[in-house]
Amino acid sequence: MSTYKIEVIIRNKKVARDPEGETIYKELIGRSSYASEIKGIRSGKWLLFEVEADSLETALKDVEKLCKDLRIFNPVVHEMEVRPYQGGSA
Amino acid sequence: MSTYKIEVIIRNKKVARDPEGETIYKELIGRSSYASEIKGIRSGKWLLFEVEADSLETALKDVEKLCKDLRIFNPVVHEMEVRPYQGGSA
């Protein structure tokens, strides 16, 4: 058994709107000197799971199953990405 | 000029607490059949920037500067990760 760090991104599907991203883009970036450089923003939720599992594959699969089972995301309006965390000291 | 997708994770520093992550961990995971497998959770905000820049390095640097300038995160309590987005069809 090893411990794996798995990160999950939950965001609105493209067919749903993304009011938070739109607001940051229009009202914050659009009024700043960065307006010409930034072409779009999407917002979402980030979760980092520390999982004890036999393999990375199992860890990824279990986190995906957990998020569905416990309704951490709503499959009707959200899409989810599950992947190994390769970042810093989190 | 190319378009780069840069993702930003903003989360509470470890010295600050993470009430959302703690609640998901204790109240949701802790009462489920996944309790023994999951050792911890951290929560945060995910933002995806579409940036027009000369190089990936410039794009990363500009997004980091933007987040500081426009106070998208609060350096006193938050830590930020800025990295190229390698995910799916976002």
N, CA and C atoms of all chains as a GROMACS GRO file, in nm:
protein
  540
    1MET      N    1   0.083  -0.121   0.000
    1MET     CA    2   0.000   0.000   0.000
    1MET      C    3   0.086   0.125   0.000
    2SER      N    4   0.059   0.214  -0.091
    2SER     CA    5   0.128   0.343  -0.091
    2SER      C    6   0.025   0.454  -0.082
    3THR      N    7   0.076   0.574  -0.054
    3THR     CA    8  -0.013   0.690  -0.051
    3THR      C    9   0.004   0.770  -0.179
    4TYR      N   10  -0.106   0.798  -0.244
    4TYR     CA   11  -0.104   0.874  -0.368
    4TYR      C   12  -0.179   1.005  -0.349
    5LYS      N   13  -0.129   1.108  -0.418
    5LYS     CA   14  -0.202   1.235  -0.417
    5LYS      C   15  -0.274   1.249  -0.552
    6ILE      N   16  -0.405   1.257  -0.542
    6ILE     CA   17  -0.489   1.263  -0.662
    6ILE      C   18  -0.563   1.397  -0.660
    7GLU      N   19  -0.557   1.469  -0.770
    7GLU     CA   20  -0.631   1.594  -0.773
    7GLU      C   21  -0.753   1.584  -0.864
    8VAL      N   22  -0.855   1.655  -0.825
    8VAL     CA   23  -0.982   1.652  -0.897
    8VAL      C   24  -1.020   1.796  -0.932
    9ILE      N   25  -1.054   1.818  -1.058
    9ILE     CA   26  -1.105   1.947  -1.101
    9ILE      C   27  -1.253   1.930  -1.133
   10ILE      N   28  -1.336   2.013  -1.075
   10ILE     CA   29  -1.479   2.008  -1.105
   10ILE      C   30  -1.519   2.144  -1.160
   11ARG      N   31  -1.578   2.143  -1.278
   11ARG     CA   32  -1.618   2.272  -1.338
   11ARG      C   33  -1.748   2.252  -1.414
   12ASN      N   34  -1.814   2.362  -1.442
   12ASN     CA   35  -1.936   2.354  -1.520
   12ASN      C   36  -1.905   2.302  -1.660
   13LYS      N   37  -1.995   2.221  -1.712
   13LYS     CA   38  -1.984   2.182  -1.852
   13LYS      C   39  -1.991   2.304  -1.941
   14LYS      N   40  -1.939   2.291  -2.063
   14LYS     CA   41  -1.939   2.408  -2.151
   14LYS      C   42  -2.080   2.452  -2.188
   15VAL      N   43  -2.174   2.357  -2.193
   15VAL     CA   44  -2.311   2.395  -2.226
   15VAL      C   45  -2.375   2.477  -2.114
   16ALA      N   46  -2.333   2.450  -1.990
   16ALA     CA   47  -2.377   2.537  -1.880
   16ALA      C   48  -2.289   2.661  -1.885
   17ARG      N   49  -2.333   2.768  -1.825
   17ARG     CA   50  -2.248   2.887  -1.824
   17ARG      C   51  -2.152   2.882  -1.706
   18ASP      N   52  -2.060   2.975  -1.703
   18ASP     CA   53  -1.961   2.983  -1.598
   18ASP      C   54  -1.958   3.127  -1.547
   19PRO      N   55  -2.056   3.163  -1.462
   19PRO     CA   56  -2.072   3.303  -1.422
   19PRO      C   57  -1.948   3.357  -1.351
   20GLU      N   58  -1.883   3.276  -1.271
   20GLU     CA   59  -1.766   3.324  -1.198
   20GLU      C   60  -1.652   3.359  -1.295
   21GLY      N   61  -1.623   3.265  -1.385
   21GLY     CA   62  -1.519   3.291  -1.485
   21GLY      C   63  -1.552   3.411  -1.572
   22GLU      N   64  -1.678   3.420  -1.613
   22GLU     CA   65  -1.720   3.533  -1.697
   22GLU      C   66  -1.702   3.666  -1.624
   23THR      N   67  -1.735   3.668  -1.496
   23THR     CA   68  -1.723   3.792  -1.420
   23THR      C   69  -1.577   3.832  -1.403
   24ILE      N   70  -1.493   3.736  -1.368
   24ILE     CA   71  -1.350   3.768  -1.356
   24ILE      C   72  -1.298   3.820  -1.490
   25TYR      N   73  -1.340   3.755  -1.597
   25TYR     CA   74  -1.291   3.792  -1.729
   25TYR      C   75  -1.337   3.932  -1.769
   26LYS      N   76  -1.467   3.959  -1.754
   26LYS     CA   77  -1.521   4.086  -1.802
   26LYS      C   78  -1.488   4.201  -1.708
   27GLU      N   79  -1.516   4.181  -1.580
   27GLU     CA   80  -1.513   4.295  -1.488
   27GLU      C   81  -1.375   4.320  -1.430
   28LEU      N   82  -1.295   4.215  -1.419
   28LEU     CA   83  -1.163   4.234  -1.357
   28LEU      C   84  -1.054   4.244  -1.464
   29ILE      N   85  -1.040   4.140  -1.544
   29ILE     CA   86  -0.936   4.141  -1.648
   29ILE      C   87  -0.968   4.247  -1.754
   30GLY      N   88  -1.096   4.253  -1.796
   30GLY     CA   89  -1.136   4.342  -1.905
   30GLY      C   90  -1.109   4.489  -1.877
   31ARG      N   91  -1.103   4.524  -1.749
   31ARG     CA   92  -1.079   4.664  -1.714
   31ARG      C   93  -0.932   4.689  -1.679
   32SER      N   94  -0.850   4.589  -1.700
   32SER     CA   95  -0.710   4.603  -1.662
   32SER      C   96  -0.622   4.608  -1.787
   33SER      N   97  -0.492   4.623  -1.764
   33SER     CA   98  -0.397   4.628  -1.876
   33SER      C   99  -0.372   4.490  -1.936
   34TYR      N  100  -0.430   4.385  -1.876
   34TYR     CA  101  -0.412   4.250  -1.927
   34TYR      C  102  -0.518   4.211  -2.030
   35ALA      N  103  -0.612   4.302  -2.056
   35ALA     CA  104  -0.728   4.269  -2.138
   35ALA      C  105  -0.692   4.212  -2.275
   36SER      N  106  -0.588   4.265  -2.338
   36SER     CA  107  -0.557   4.223  -2.476
   36SER      C  108  -0.491   4.086  -2.478
   37GLU      N  109  -0.429   4.049  -2.368
   37GLU     CA  110  -0.349   3.927  -2.367
   37GLU      C  111  -0.430   3.803  -2.329
   38ILE      N  112  -0.530   3.824  -2.243
   38ILE     CA  113  -0.610   3.711  -2.192
   38ILE      C  114  -0.733   3.693  -2.280
   39LYS      N  115  -0.750   3.572  -2.330
   39LYS     CA  116  -0.858   3.546  -2.425
   39LYS      C  117  -0.979   3.478  -2.361
   40GLY      N  118  -0.962   3.430  -2.241
   40GLY     CA  119  -1.075   3.364  -2.176
   40GLY      C  120  -1.035   3.306  -2.042
   41ILE      N  121  -1.135   3.284  -1.959
   41ILE     CA  122  -1.111   3.226  -1.827
   41ILE      C  123  -1.221   3.125  -1.797
   42ARG      N  124  -1.182   3.015  -1.736
   42ARG     CA  125  -1.282   2.923  -1.680
   42ARG      C  126  -1.251   2.902  -1.533
   43SER      N  127  -1.356   2.887  -1.456
   43SER     CA  128  -1.337   2.869  -1.313
   43SER      C  129  -1.383   2.730  -1.272
   44GLY      N  130  -1.334   2.684  -1.161
   44GLY     CA  131  -1.375   2.554  -1.112
   44GLY      C  132  -1.325   2.531  -0.972
   45LYS      N  133  -1.353   2.412  -0.924
   45LYS     CA  134  -1.320   2.371  -0.789
   45LYS      C  135  -1.203   2.274  -0.797
   46TRP      N  136  -1.112   2.285  -0.702
   46TRP     CA  137  -0.997   2.195  -0.698
   46TRP      C  138  -0.999   2.117  -0.567
   47LEU      N  139  -0.984   1.987  -0.576
   47LEU     CA  140  -0.976   1.905  -0.454
   47LEU      C  141  -0.856   1.812  -0.465
   48LEU      N  142  -0.784   1.800  -0.356
   48LEU     CA  143  -0.668   1.711  -0.352
   48LEU      C  144  -0.695   1.600  -0.252
   49PHE      N  145  -0.692   1.477  -0.299
   49PHE     CA  146  -0.718   1.361  -0.213
   49PHE      C  147  -0.587   1.288  -0.183
   50GLU      N  148  -0.568   1.255  -0.057
   50GLU     CA  149  -0.458   1.167  -0.021
   50GLU      C  150  -0.517   1.028  -0.004
   51VAL      N  151  -0.474   0.936  -0.090
   51VAL     CA  152  -0.539   0.805  -0.098
   51VAL      C  153  -0.440   0.695  -0.070
   52GLU      N  154  -0.479   0.600   0.011
   52GLU     CA  155  -0.398   0.482   0.031
   52GLU      C  156  -0.450   0.372  -0.061
   53ALA      N  157  -0.365   0.326  -0.152
   53ALA     CA  158  -0.412   0.227  -0.248
   53ALA      C  159  -0.296   0.141  -0.296
   54ASP      N  160  -0.329   0.033  -0.365
   54ASP     CA  161  -0.226  -0.059  -0.414
   54ASP      C  162  -0.148  -0.001  -0.530
   55SER      N  163  -0.217   0.077  -0.612
   55SER     CA  164  -0.151   0.132  -0.731
   55SER      C  165  -0.213   0.266  -0.766
   56LEU      N  166  -0.142   0.340  -0.849
   56LEU     CA  167  -0.194   0.469  -0.892
   56LEU      C  168  -0.327   0.453  -0.965
   57GLU      N  169  -0.337   0.347  -1.045
   57GLU     CA  170  -0.460   0.324  -1.122
   57GLU      C  171  -0.579   0.304  -1.028
   58THR      N  172  -0.557   0.222  -0.923
   58THR     CA  173  -0.663   0.201  -0.826
   58THR      C  174  -0.701   0.331  -0.757
   59ALA      N  175  -0.599   0.410  -0.720
   59ALA     CA  176  -0.625   0.536  -0.651
   59ALA      C  177  -0.711   0.627  -0.739
   60LEU      N  178  -0.674   0.640  -0.866
   60LEU     CA  179  -0.750   0.725  -0.958
   60LEU      C  180  -0.893   0.676  -0.972
   61LYS      N  181  -0.908   0.544  -0.986
   61LYS     CA  182  -1.041   0.488  -1.006
   61LYS      C  183  -1.128   0.507  -0.882
   62ASP      N  184  -1.066   0.487  -0.764
   62ASP     CA  185  -1.142   0.499  -0.640
   62ASP      C  186  -1.188   0.643  -0.617
   63VAL      N  187  -1.100   0.740  -0.647
   63VAL     CA  188  -1.139   0.880  -0.627
   63VAL      C  189  -1.253   0.916  -0.722
   64GLU      N  190  -1.245   0.869  -0.844
   64GLU     CA  191  -1.353   0.898  -0.939
   64GLU      C  192  -1.485   0.838  -0.890
   65LYS      N  193  -1.478   0.715  -0.841
   65LYS     CA  194  -1.597   0.647  -0.792
   65LYS      C  195  -1.654   0.720  -0.670
   66LEU      N  196  -1.564   0.759  -0.580
   66LEU     CA  197  -1.604   0.832  -0.460
   66LEU      C  198  -1.679   0.961  -0.495
   67CYS      N  199  -1.624   1.035  -0.591
   67CYS     CA  200  -1.685   1.164  -0.628
   67CYS      C  201  -1.825   1.143  -0.685
   68LYS      N  202  -1.842   1.030  -0.757
   68LYS     CA  203  -1.975   1.000  -0.811
   68LYS      C  204  -2.069   0.953  -0.701
   69ASP      N  205  -2.020   0.859  -0.618
   69ASP     CA  206  -2.103   0.801  -0.512
   69ASP      C  207  -2.151   0.906  -0.413
   70LEU      N  208  -2.058   0.991  -0.369
   70LEU     CA  209  -2.092   1.087  -0.264
   70LEU      C  210  -2.145   1.217  -0.324
   71ARG      N  211  -2.164   1.220  -0.453
   71ARG     CA  212  -2.220   1.337  -0.522
   71ARG      C  213  -2.137   1.463  -0.495
   72ILE      N  214  -2.005   1.446  -0.497
   72ILE     CA  215  -1.919   1.562  -0.483
   72ILE      C  216  -1.933   1.651  -0.606
   73PHE      N  217  -1.968   1.592  -0.717
   73PHE     CA  218  -2.004   1.674  -0.833
   73PHE      C  219  -2.138   1.627  -0.886
   74ASN      N  220  -2.200   1.712  -0.963
   74ASN     CA  221  -2.330   1.681  -1.021
   74ASN      C  222  -2.311   1.652  -1.170
   75PRO      N  223  -2.322   1.525  -1.208
   75PRO     CA  224  -2.290   1.489  -1.347
   75PRO      C  225  -2.378   1.556  -1.452
   76VAL      N  226  -2.491   1.610  -1.409
   76VAL     CA  227  -2.578   1.676  -1.507
   76VAL      C  228  -2.516   1.807  -1.555
   77VAL      N  229  -2.458   1.883  -1.463
   77VAL     CA  230  -2.405   2.013  -1.504
   77VAL      C  231  -2.253   2.025  -1.495
   78HIS      N  232  -2.189   1.935  -1.421
   78HIS     CA  233  -2.044   1.947  -1.404
   78HIS      C  234  -1.968   1.844  -1.486
   79GLU      N  235  -1.845   1.877  -1.521
   79GLU     CA  236  -1.754   1.776  -1.570
   79GLU      C  237  -1.636   1.770  -1.474
   80MET      N  238  -1.573   1.654  -1.472
   80MET     CA  239  -1.470   1.628  -1.372
   80MET      C  240  -1.344   1.579  -1.440
   81GLU      N  241  -1.230   1.622  -1.387
   81GLU     CA  242  -1.102   1.566  -1.430
   81GLU      C  243  -1.036   1.506  -1.308
   82VAL      N  244  -0.987   1.384  -1.319
   82VAL     CA  245  -0.917   1.320  -1.209
   82VAL      C  246  -0.778   1.286  -1.259
   83ARG      N  247  -0.675   1.328  -1.185
   83ARG     CA  248  -0.538   1.301  -1.231
   83ARG      C  249  -0.440   1.302  -1.115
   84PRO      N  250  -0.324   1.243  -1.137
   84PRO     CA  251  -0.223   1.244  -1.030
   84PRO      C  252  -0.177   1.387  -1.007
   85TYR      N  253  -0.151   1.419  -0.881
   85TYR     CA  254  -0.104   1.552  -0.847
   85TYR      C  255   0.048   1.556  -0.859
   86GLN      N  256   0.098   1.650  -0.937
   86GLN     CA  257   0.242   1.657  -0.955
   86GLN      C  258   0.299   1.790  -0.908
   87GLY      N  259   0.219   1.859  -0.828
   87GLY     CA  260   0.260   1.992  -0.784
   87GLY      C  261   0.355   1.988  -0.666
   88GLY      N  262   0.365   2.102  -0.602
   88GLY     CA  263   0.463   2.124  -0.497
   88GLY      C  264   0.432   2.056  -0.366
   89SER      N  265   0.433   2.130  -0.259
   89SER     CA  266   0.439   2.076  -0.124
   89SER      C  267   0.302   2.065  -0.061
   90ALA      N  268   0.199   2.048  -0.140
   90ALA     CA  269   0.063   2.048  -0.085
   90ALA      C  270   0.039   1.926   0.004
   91MET      N  271   0.313   3.474  -3.194
   91MET     CA  272   0.220   3.467  -3.082
   91MET      C  273   0.139   3.337  -3.088
   92SER      N  274   0.138   3.266  -2.978
   92SER     CA  275   0.054   3.146  -2.969
   92SER      C  276  -0.040   3.160  -2.850
   93THR      N  277  -0.137   3.071  -2.846
   93THR     CA  278  -0.229   3.071  -2.734
   93THR      C  279  -0.193   2.956  -2.641
   94TYR      N  280  -0.177   2.989  -2.514
   94TYR     CA  281  -0.143   2.889  -2.414
   94TYR      C  282  -0.254   2.878  -2.311
   95LYS      N  283  -0.274   2.756  -2.263
   95LYS     CA  284  -0.368   2.737  -2.152
   95LYS      C  285  -0.290   2.720  -2.024
   96ILE      N  286  -0.313   2.809  -1.931
   96ILE     CA  287  -0.240   2.810  -1.804
   96ILE      C  288  -0.340   2.790  -1.693
   97GLU      N  289  -0.314   2.696  -1.604
   97GLU     CA  290  -0.406   2.677  -1.493
   97GLU      C  291  -0.345   2.726  -1.363
   98VAL      N  292  -0.432   2.776  -1.278
   98VAL     CA  293  -0.391   2.833  -1.150
   98VAL      C  294  -0.470   2.765  -1.039
   99ILE      N  295  -0.399   2.718  -0.938
   99ILE     CA  296  -0.464   2.664  -0.819
   99ILE      C  297  -0.442   2.762  -0.705
  100ILE      N  298  -0.548   2.800  -0.639
  100ILE     CA  299  -0.537   2.888  -0.523
  100ILE      C  300  -0.596   2.816  -0.404
  101ARG      N  301  -0.518   2.806  -0.298
  101ARG     CA  302  -0.568   2.735  -0.179
  101ARG      C  303  -0.512   2.802  -0.055
  102ASN      N  304  -0.576   2.775   0.055
  102ASN     CA  305  -0.526   2.828   0.182
  102ASN      C  306  -0.387   2.773   0.211
  103LYS      N  307  -0.301   2.856   0.267
  103LYS     CA  308  -0.173   2.806   0.315
  103LYS      C  309  -0.197   2.703   0.423
  104LYS      N  310  -0.096   2.619   0.446
  104LYS     CA  311  -0.115   2.515   0.548
  104LYS      C  312  -0.132   2.572   0.688
  105VAL      N  313  -0.071   2.689   0.714
  105VAL     CA  314  -0.088   2.748   0.847
  105VAL      C  315  -0.230   2.798   0.869
  106ALA      N  316  -0.296   2.840   0.760
  106ALA     CA  317  -0.438   2.873   0.771
  106ALA      C  318  -0.514   2.741   0.767
  107ARG      N  319  -0.636   2.738   0.815
  107ARG     CA  320  -0.710   2.614   0.808
  107ARG      C  321  -0.784   2.604   0.675
  108ASP      N  322  -0.840   2.488   0.650
  108ASP     CA  323  -0.912   2.463   0.524
  108ASP      C  324  -1.048   2.406   0.562
  109PRO      N  325  -1.142   2.492   0.602
  109PRO     CA  326  -1.271   2.444   0.656
  109PRO      C  327  -1.348   2.360   0.555
  110GLU      N  328  -1.340   2.395   0.429
  110GLU     CA  329  -1.416   2.320   0.329
  110GLU      C  330  -1.361   2.177   0.316
  111GLY      N  331  -1.229   2.168   0.303
  111GLY     CA  332  -1.166   2.036   0.293
  111GLY      C  333  -1.192   1.953   0.418
  112GLU      N  334  -1.180   2.018   0.534
  112GLU     CA  335  -1.204   1.946   0.660
  112GLU      C  336  -1.347   1.893   0.668
  113THR      N  337  -1.442   1.974   0.623
  113THR     CA  338  -1.582   1.932   0.629
  113THR      C  339  -1.609   1.815   0.535
  114ILE      N  340  -1.559   1.825   0.412
  114ILE     CA  341  -1.576   1.713   0.319
  114ILE      C  342  -1.514   1.587   0.378
  115TYR      N  343  -1.396   1.604   0.437
  115TYR     CA  344  -1.325   1.488   0.490
  115TYR      C  345  -1.398   1.425   0.608
  116LYS      N  346  -1.438   1.508   0.704
  116LYS     CA  347  -1.498   1.454   0.826
  116LYS      C  348  -1.642   1.410   0.805
  117GLU      N  349  -1.721   1.498   0.746
  117GLU     CA  350  -1.866   1.477   0.746
  117GLU      C  351  -1.914   1.392   0.628
  118LEU      N  352  -1.840   1.398   0.517
  118LEU     CA  353  -1.885   1.325   0.398
  118LEU      C  354  -1.807   1.194   0.382
  119ILE      N  355  -1.675   1.206   0.369
  119ILE     CA  356  -1.592   1.086   0.352
  119ILE      C  357  -1.594   1.001   0.480
  120GLY      N  358  -1.580   1.069   0.595
  120GLY     CA  359  -1.568   0.998   0.722
  120GLY      C  360  -1.687   0.911   0.755
  121ARG      N  361  -1.804   0.945   0.700
  121ARG     CA  362  -1.924   0.866   0.727
  121ARG      C  363  -1.954   0.766   0.617
  122SER      N  364  -1.860   0.753   0.524
  122SER     CA  365  -1.885   0.665   0.410
  122SER      C  366  -1.793   0.544   0.417
  123SER      N  367  -1.807   0.457   0.319
  123SER     CA  368  -1.723   0.338   0.314
  123SER      C  369  -1.582   0.369   0.266
  124TYR      N  370  -1.557   0.494   0.228
  124TYR     CA  371  -1.424   0.532   0.180
  124TYR      C  372  -1.334   0.581   0.293
  125ALA      N  373  -1.387   0.584   0.415
  125ALA     CA  374  -1.317   0.648   0.527
  125ALA      C  375  -1.176   0.592   0.548
  126SER      N  376  -1.161   0.461   0.533
  126SER     CA  377  -1.031   0.401   0.566
  126SER      C  378  -0.926   0.430   0.458
  127GLU      N  379  -0.972   0.455   0.338
  127GLU     CA  380  -0.881   0.468   0.225
  127GLU      C  381  -0.829   0.610   0.206
  128ILE      N  382  -0.912   0.708   0.240
  128ILE     CA  383  -0.878   0.849   0.218
  128ILE      C  384  -0.815   0.906   0.344
  129LYS      N  385  -0.695   0.960   0.329
  129LYS     CA  386  -0.620   1.006   0.445
  129LYS      C  387  -0.629   1.157   0.466
  130GLY      N  388  -0.678   1.228   0.367
  130GLY     CA  389  -0.687   1.372   0.382
  130GLY      C  390  -0.739   1.437   0.256
  131ILE      N  391  -0.792   1.558   0.271
  131ILE     CA  392  -0.843   1.632   0.157
  131ILE      C  393  -0.803   1.778   0.172
  132ARG      N  394  -0.765   1.839   0.062
  132ARG     CA  395  -0.750   1.985   0.062
  132ARG      C  396  -0.837   2.042  -0.048
  133SER      N  397  -0.892   2.157  -0.022
  133SER     CA  398  -0.978   2.220  -0.122
  133SER      C  399  -0.913   2.347  -0.173
  134GLY      N  400  -0.956   2.389  -0.290
  134GLY     CA  401  -0.903   2.512  -0.346
  134GLY      C  402  -0.983   2.553  -0.466
  135LYS      N  403  -0.936   2.660  -0.528
  135LYS     CA  404  -1.000   2.721  -0.644
  135LYS      C  405  -0.916   2.689  -0.765
  136TRP      N  406  -0.983   2.662  -0.876
  136TRP     CA  407  -0.912   2.634  -1.001
  136TRP      C  408  -0.952   2.737  -1.104
  137LEU      N  409  -0.854   2.794  -1.171
  137LEU     CA  410  -0.882   2.890  -1.278
  137LEU      C  411  -0.799   2.852  -1.400
  138LEU      N  412  -0.861   2.858  -1.516
  138LEU     CA  413  -0.790   2.828  -1.640
  138LEU      C  414  -0.786   2.955  -1.725
  139PHE      N  415  -0.666   2.999  -1.759
  139PHE     CA  416  -0.648   3.120  -1.840
  139PHE      C  417  -0.607   3.082  -1.981
  140GLU      N  418  -0.671   3.144  -2.078
  140GLU     CA  419  -0.625   3.132  -2.215
  140GLU      C  420  -0.544   3.258  -2.247
  141VAL      N  421  -0.416   3.240  -2.272
  141VAL     CA  422  -0.324   3.353  -2.282
  141VAL      C  423  -0.258   3.358  -2.418
  142GLU      N  424  -0.254   3.475  -2.476
  142GLU     CA  425  -0.177   3.492  -2.599
  142GLU      C  426  -0.040   3.547  -2.561
  143ALA      N  427   0.064   3.473  -2.594
  143ALA     CA  428   0.198   3.517  -2.554
  143ALA      C  429   0.301   3.461  -2.651
  144ASP      N  430   0.423   3.512  -2.640
  144ASP     CA  431   0.531   3.469  -2.728
  144ASP      C  432   0.580   3.329  -2.694
  145SER      N  433   0.579   3.298  -2.566
  145SER     CA  434   0.631   3.168  -2.524
  145SER      C  435   0.555   3.122  -2.400
  146LEU      N  436   0.570   2.993  -2.371
  146LEU     CA  437   0.506   2.939  -2.252
  146LEU      C  438   0.557   3.008  -2.125
  147GLU      N  439   0.687   3.038  -2.124
  147GLU     CA  440   0.746   3.103  -2.006
  147GLU      C  441   0.681   3.239  -1.981
  148THR      N  442   0.666   3.316  -2.090
  148THR     CA  443   0.601   3.447  -2.077
  148THR      C  444   0.458   3.431  -2.027
  149ALA      N  445   0.387   3.335  -2.085
  149ALA     CA  446   0.248   3.314  -2.045
  149ALA      C  447   0.239   3.283  -1.896
  150LEU      N  448   0.324   3.194  -1.848
  150LEU     CA  449   0.323   3.157  -1.706
  150LEU      C  450   0.354   3.278  -1.618
  151LYS      N  451   0.454   3.355  -1.659
  151LYS     CA  452   0.495   3.471  -1.580
  151LYS      C  453   0.385   3.577  -1.578
  152ASP      N  454   0.323   3.597  -1.693
  152ASP     CA  455   0.217   3.699  -1.700
  152ASP      C  456   0.097   3.662  -1.614
  153VAL      N  457   0.059   3.534  -1.618
  153VAL     CA  458  -0.056   3.492  -1.537
  153VAL      C  459  -0.024   3.509  -1.388
  154GLU      N  460   0.096   3.474  -1.350
  154GLU     CA  461   0.134   3.491  -1.209
  154GLU      C  462   0.128   3.638  -1.168
  155LYS      N  463   0.181   3.724  -1.256
  155LYS     CA  464   0.182   3.868  -1.227
  155LYS      C  465   0.039   3.922  -1.220
  156LEU      N  466  -0.044   3.878  -1.315
  156LEU     CA  467  -0.184   3.920  -1.318
  156LEU      C  468  -0.255   3.885  -1.187
  157CYS      N  469  -0.236   3.761  -1.141
  157CYS     CA  470  -0.304   3.717  -1.019
  157CYS      C  471  -0.261   3.800  -0.899
  158LYS      N  472  -0.133   3.842  -0.899
  158LYS     CA  473  -0.086   3.928  -0.790
  158LYS      C  474  -0.140   4.069  -0.805
  159ASP      N  475  -0.128   4.125  -0.926
  159ASP     CA  476  -0.170   4.263  -0.951
  159ASP      C  477  -0.319   4.283  -0.921
  160LEU      N  478  -0.401   4.191  -0.972
  160LEU     CA  479  -0.546   4.208  -0.960
  160LEU      C  480  -0.600   4.145  -0.832
  161ARG      N  481  -0.511   4.099  -0.749
  161ARG     CA  482  -0.549   4.041  -0.619
  161ARG      C  483  -0.649   3.927  -0.634
  162ILE      N  484  -0.623   3.844  -0.735
  162ILE     CA  485  -0.708   3.726  -0.750
  162ILE      C  486  -0.684   3.631  -0.634
  163PHE      N  487  -0.566   3.637  -0.576
  163PHE     CA  488  -0.545   3.564  -0.450
  163PHE      C  489  -0.486   3.660  -0.348
  164ASN      N  490  -0.496   3.621  -0.224
  164ASN     CA  491  -0.446   3.702  -0.114
  164ASN      C  492  -0.318   3.638  -0.060
  165PRO      N  493  -0.203   3.696  -0.090
  165PRO     CA  494  -0.075   3.631  -0.056
  165PRO      C  495  -0.056   3.609   0.094
  166VAL      N  496  -0.135   3.677   0.177
  166VAL     CA  497  -0.120   3.657   0.322
  166VAL      C  498  -0.172   3.519   0.364
  167VAL      N  499  -0.284   3.479   0.307
  167VAL     CA  500  -0.342   3.351   0.350
  167VAL      C  501  -0.342   3.242   0.243
  168HIS      N  502  -0.327   3.281   0.117
  168HIS     CA  503  -0.333   3.181   0.010
  168HIS      C  504  -0.196   3.148  -0.047
  169GLU      N  505  -0.184   3.028  -0.100
  169GLU     CA  506  -0.070   2.997  -0.184
  169GLU      C  507  -0.123   2.962  -0.323
  170MET      N  508  -0.037   2.983  -0.421
  170MET     CA  509  -0.081   2.972  -0.560
  170MET      C  510   0.012   2.879  -0.634
  171GLU      N  511  -0.044   2.799  -0.724
  171GLU     CA  512   0.038   2.722  -0.817
  171GLU      C  513  -0.002   2.763  -0.958
  172VAL      N  514   0.096   2.792  -1.041
  172VAL     CA  515   0.069   2.830  -1.180
  172VAL      C  516   0.141   2.729  -1.268
  173ARG      N  517   0.068   2.667  -1.361
  173ARG     CA  518   0.131   2.564  -1.443
  173ARG      C  519   0.058   2.548  -1.576
  174PRO      N  520   0.126   2.491  -1.674
  174PRO     CA  521   0.059   2.468  -1.803
  174PRO      C  522  -0.054   2.367  -1.785
  175TYR      N  523  -0.163   2.388  -1.855
  175TYR     CA  524  -0.277   2.296  -1.847
  175TYR      C  525  -0.258   2.184  -1.947
  176GLN      N  526  -0.262   2.061  -1.898
  176GLN     CA  527  -0.240   1.948  -1.988
  176GLN      C  528  -0.360   1.857  -1.993
  177GLY      N  529  -0.473   1.909  -1.949
  177GLY     CA  530  -0.592   1.826  -1.941
  177GLY      C  531  -0.665   1.815  -2.074
  178GLY      N  532  -0.789   1.776  -2.062
  178GLY     CA  533  -0.872   1.743  -2.177
  178GLY      C  534  -0.919   1.862  -2.258
  179SER      N  535  -1.046   1.868  -2.281
  179SER     CA  536  -1.103   1.958  -2.381
  179SER      C  537  -1.153   2.089  -2.323
  180ALA      N  538  -1.093   2.132  -2.213
  180ALA     CA  539  -1.146   2.253  -2.146
  180ALA      C  540  -1.128   2.377  -2.234
   0.00000   0.00000   0.00000
